[in-house]
Amino acid sequence: MFDLASTILGTFQDDLVSVFGDSIGWVVGHAILLATLVAMVFAIRERDHVINNSGLGRSQAIDFGTSLLLTLALFYFYSAVCDFATVPSLIIGVTSSLSLRWMITILG
């Protein structure tokens, strides 16, 4: 059998196999991938409904995307350049990104 879940899920798939066994772990891993794919297809097909009824506009989407990109950049900086651990790097990145967003939005 092919094992696409190990390629995509990595060590999480190994954990599933160790918990559920070889065959059930394989099925659970691929079920997770299938459910994710179905959710993505559904979201793409119903994007007009989501966009029109969510109450979020273009400015909120740009704000969220910019904050996410800044968080990822800061996470990379703190974890790769400064050699911090993963969780503290993520916490500092999120906190710094939100603080910078607040300063730009509120203080101008």
N, C-alpha and C positions, 0 to 999 in steps of 0.2 A: 504494500500500500504506500501511496505517497503521503508525505507528512508536511503539508503546507503550514500547519499550525505551529510546528517547531520553528520554522523559518521566521514567521511573523511574530509569534508570541514569545519566542526565546525561552528564557528560564522559567517563565510562568507556565509554559506547556510542560516543562520537566516537572514542575511542582504538581501539576494536574495528573500527570502519569504516575508520580510517586504516591499520590493520594488515592486515585481511583483505579490504578492498574493500567496495563498497556492498552487494552481495547477500549475500556470506558473512558480513559483519559484522552485517547485519540478522538473519540466521538464528542466528548465535552469541548475539547479545544476547537474542533471544526464546527461545532454548533455555535460557539462564541463568534467565530469568524463569519458564519452564515448569518447569524442574527445582526451583526454589525453591518454586513453588506446589505441586508434587507432594509435596515433602518436608514442607511444612506440613500438607497434607491427611493424609498418612500419619501424621505425629506426632499430629494431633488424633484420628484414628480409633483409634490404638493407645495413647492416653494412659493408659488403665487399666493396660495391661501395663507401660508405662514407669514409672508411679508405683509400682506394686506391686513391681517387680523392680529398681529403680534403687538402692535403699538410702538414698535421700534422703527426708527427711521435711519436714513443714511448716516446722519451725524453720530448716532449711537453706535452704529456698526463700525465706523471709522475710528471712533474713540476706543472701542473694545479691541479692535485689531491692533491699533497703535500701542495700547497698554500691554497686550499680549506679546507683541514683538519686543517691546522694551524689557518686559519681564524675562523673556527667553535670552535676550542679549546680556542682561545683567546676571542671569543664572550662569551662562557660559563664562562670563568674565570671572565671577567669584569662584566657580568650581574648577575651571581649567587654568586660569592665569594666577589666581591667588591661592589655589590648592585647598579651598575650604571643602568640608564634607558636603554631601549632596543636599541633605535636608536644610542645614543652615543656609546654604547658597540659595535654595529656592525661597526660603522665608525672607532673606534679605532682599532678594530680587523682587518679590511681590510687594514687600513693604516699601522699597525704594520707588518702584513703579507707581504705586498708588499715591505715595507722597508727592512725587513729581507731577502726577496728573492733578492732584488737588491744588498744588501751587500754581499750575498753569491755568486751571479752570477758575479758581476762586480769586487768586491774587492778580491774575492777568499777566 
